[in-house]
């Protein structure tokens, strides 16, 4: 396992992060097996674990907390807040009221006194970012959080948050967590260069594009397909560009003698802005398979051929990056008089 410094935090993290989204009701409901997966990841050199309060409505954090008993100091622990945690409209977002409630809930579930990296899960366009940064800065001063970050922020929101931190004297976001894969490359045009400009660490998620790049013959067989079946329907004409690209990428991997998931993981790791890549195994064999290719480096020729199949800076299916649209796009009432 290789390690890199996480932006300007000074923290050394493994190039592979264990994502815990699939541990709990959303994936592996066996807590003992999930704990074994976490322990295996730690034994193989992973020192970075990422979860969120909303994953299985807190169950993922509880599993991680149990797994880290006696091993907490070995781990850089990241979690997230901001997505709805109930029907109450105030149980979400970036208000100071919710930030300070959410962190206490996560600390309790994780069975820890502090969180190494606390991230807002999505931009909250209803709350002034200065309000959120002020509340997060308080948590740092109280010793409950070591560093703060954003997730799935567009470039303009990253800049806005950095400016607000400077102007308000708040702690700033030191990391960004975007979706990134061979099939979702739009962020190469603005998000990744902006993160580099501000010295932010970048931990990316969904390197296998939700199962499309997992090597399965039928992407519809992916566990993730149960929640969004229309996004995996290979007979849907709107998805044919992705089906065609998958065939070409799979052929390239076979020609190079590399498994498709290893190729996908190595592609994301090859970008100079990326600090660590989040993998989200549901089963032990998935973790073991991905870790066997953790140090793979792709040649310039293979990277060039990937560029020919999926041009840099493009998303084959923009709908992949769901829950990321600005309200001005998602709400038609904001576009009409």
N, C-alpha and C positions, 0 to 999 in steps of 0.2 A: 504494500500500500504506500502510495506517495502522499505527501502533505504540502499544503500551501498556506500562506498567511491570508486570513480573511479580511480583505480590504485594509483599512487603516486601524483595525482593532488590535493588531499584534498577536491575535490568537491563531495558533497553528491547527488547521483542520484537515482531515482526510479528503482526498479528491472525490471520494464517494461518501455521500451522506445517506444514512438509513432513514427513509421516510416511513412514518408509522400510520399513514392514512388507512392502510388495508388491515390494520390490527384492531380488531373489535367487530362490532355488528356490520360495518361496511365491507368486511372481508373475512378474516379469520376470527371466528368467535371463540376459539379455544385459547384461553388465556395462558395456560401452561405452554402450549406450542408457540404462541406469540412471544413469550418470554424467552424460549429457547432460540428463536430467530434473532432476537435482540442480542442475546449472549453470544451467539455464533458470530454476528457482525462485529461485536467488540473484540472477540478473540482473533478475528481476521485482520484487525488493525483499524477498523472504522472507529473514529472517536467523535463523530458528529451525528446527532439524532434530531430529526425535525418532525414535529407533530403540530396539532392545532386543537383548540377547545372544541371546535365544531365537528371534528372527526369522531363519528359514532357518538356524538353529543357527550363528549367527555370521557368515553370509555377508553379511547386510544391513550389519552394522557394517563389514565389510571393504570393501564397495562405498562406503559413506559416507567411510571413511578415504581411499580412493583419490581420491574426488571432491574432497575438501577440501585436497588437497595444494596448497600455495601460497595457499590461501584460508581457512585455519583461523581466523585472527583476525577474519574477517568474520562468523563464525557463532556463535550460541549453540547449543551441542551438548548434547543430552539423550539419555541412554540409560537402560535399566532392567535390573534383575536380579531373581532370585527364582523364576521358573518353572524347571521341570526342564531341566537342560542335559546330561543323561545318565541312565544307569540307576542310578548310584550315588545313594542317597537323600540323601547329603550334598552333592550338586551342585545344590542348590536352597535356597530359603527365605532367612531373614534371620539365620542364625547368624553370629557374628563370623568363624568359620572360613571360611564360604562368601563372605561379603561381601568379605573381603580377597583371596580368590582370584579372585572374579568380576571385581572392578574391574581387576585386573592383566590379565586376559584381554581385557576390553573396551578398555582403553588400548592394548594391542598391536594388536588388530584395527582400531581406529579410527586408529591411527598418530598418537596425540597424547599430550601429557604431562599433560593435565588434561581433566576432563569438567565442563561448566558446570552441569548438573543431573543428578544421579544419583538414580533413583527405584526404590523397591521395587515390583515389578510387581503383586503382590497381597498382602493381609495374610497373615502367617505366624502362624497360631494356635498353633503348636507352640513358638514362640520368644518369650521375653519381649521386648516392644518396646524396653525399655531396653537390652538386649543389642545389638539392631540399631542403635539410635541411637548407642550408645557407639562401635561399630565405624565407623559413618558419620562420626561426629565426628572420629575419628582420621584418616580420609581427608581431611577438610577441613584439619586441622592439618598434614598432610603435603603439602598443595598439590595433591593428585590430584583433588580434587572441590571445586567452588566453592559449590554449594548442593545440598540434598537434598529429595526429595519422595516422595509416596505415589501410588499408582494404584489406582483402583477400591476405595477404602476406604469402608465405611459411616460414617455420621456418628459413631457411638459409638467407632469405631476411630480416627477423626481426633482426637476429644477425648482419648482415652486416650493417644495418641502425644504430643499437645501437653502433657498433664499430666506424662507421664513425662520429657519433655525438661526441663521446668521443675524438677521435683523432683530429677532426676539431674544437672542442670547440663550437659546435652548440647545440641548444635545441634538445632534443631527442623525438622520438615518445613515448607518454605515454599511448597510447591505440592501440588496434587492433580490427578490425571488421571482423570476419570470418563468413562463412556460417556454421550453426550447427543445426542438428536435429537428431532424432532417426535414420533416413535413411542416414545421412551424418556425419559419426563419425571419418573419417580419421584424422582429426585435433587433436584428443585426443592423438595421438602418439607423436606429435612433436610441433605443433603450440601452443596448450594450455600450455604444460609444459614450453615452451620457454617464453611465455608471463608471466607466473608466475615467472620465474627466474628473469626477468627484472622488476618485479613489475608493469606490465602494466595492465590497466583496459581492460576488454574484453566485448564488446557489440556485441552480435551475431544476425545474420539475418536469415530469412526463417526457423523459428522453425516448421512451418507446411509443410515444403518441397514443397513450391510452390502450396499448395492446396491438396497434397496427404493425409495429416494428418488432414484435415479440418472436416472430418466426412461425407463428401459427399458420396453417394452410388457409383457415377461414377466420378472419379478424372478428367475425360475428360471434365466435366461440369465446371471446374474451370475457372475463368476469365483469369488466366495466360495461360491456354491451348491455347487460341486464338493466342498467339505469338509463341508458340513452340508446336504445336499439336503432333508432333512425340514423345515428351517426356511424353505424357499423354495417348498414345494409348495402352490400356490394352490388346489388341489382339496381340501386338508386342511380339514375343518370347523373345526378349532381355530384356523386362520389366517384365517378369514373376516372377523373384526373388522378385521384389518389390511388385507385386500384391500379392504373397504368404505371404510376410512379413506383408503387410497391413492387410490381413485377420487375421493373428495371433495377431497383435497389437490391432486391433479393438476388437477382442474377449477378450483379456486381459483387455482392458478398460471397456468393458461391464461387465465382471466378477467382476471387482473392483468397479463398480458403478460410474465410472468417464467418462465424455465425452472424446472423442478422442482428440480434440484440447486442452483440459485442461491437459490431460496426456502428450501430446507432449510438451506443454509449461513448465510444471513442470519438465519434464525430463531435458530440457536444463538448467533451473534454478538450478538444483541439482548439477551441476558440480562446484567444488570450485573455478575454474578459472574464471567463468562467473560472471560479474558484473551486466549486464542488458541485457534483451532479447528484441529485436526489433520486434514489431508486426506491420503489415501493413494493417489495415482495409480499405476497400473501402466504406463500408456502416456503418451507426450508429449501426445497430444490430450486426454486426461483432465485433465492438469494445466492445459493452456491453457484448456480450457472452464471449469474451476472458477475460475481466476484472473480470467477476464473478468467474473465477478460478485463479485469480492472486496470491493468497496466498497458493495454494495447495502444500502440501509436499508429495512426494512419499515415500512409505515404502521401506526398504532394499529389501524385498521380491519382490516387483514389479520391482525395478531397476534390480535385478538379473534376473528376467524373461525376461525383455527387452534385457539384455545382451545375453541371450540364443537365442533370435530371430534374433537380429542384433549384432554380436560380436563387442566388443569395438575396436575402431581404424579402422573400415571398412566403406566404402561407398558402398551401394548396387548398385548404378549406378554412376560410376565416372563422367559421362557426366552431372550430375546435377550441378557440380561446374564449370559452363561454364565461359569463359573469364578469366580463372585462370591458363592456361597452360603456362609454360616457353616457350620462342621462340624455344628453342632447341627441344621441343616436338612438338610444333604446326607447325613449318616450316621445312619441310622435307629437304630443301636445306642445312640446318645446320647439317644434319646427313650423308651427302654423299660427297665424293670427286668429 
